[in-house]
Amino acid sequence: MSPARVTLLASGFELLCACCSEGTLEHRRTTHGGAQQVSLAAPEEEARRLLREWVAAAPAGRAWSGLTLVG
C-alpha cells in the first residue's frame, strides 16, 4: 500500500497522542488556518473516499487538492 499525500484546507486538524484523544489528559484544542500538507496511509481510492467524507462533514471550511501517490 502506497501512502497518498494531499494538501488540505483545514478548519482544524491536529495529531493527538492516545491520552489526549481519549480525554485522559486535559488538552486545549486549537484551529489551524490555511493549507496543510498531510500523508494518508491508504490506497488512492480509499484516500479519495475518506477526503470526500471529511469535506462533507463541514463543506464550508474544508477542501482538499493535489492528491499524489508517494513511495
Secondary structure, DSSP 8 states (H G I E B T S, - for coil): ---EEEEEE-S------HHHHHTSS--------SEEEEEE-S-HHHHHHHHHHHHHHSTTT-EEEEEEE--
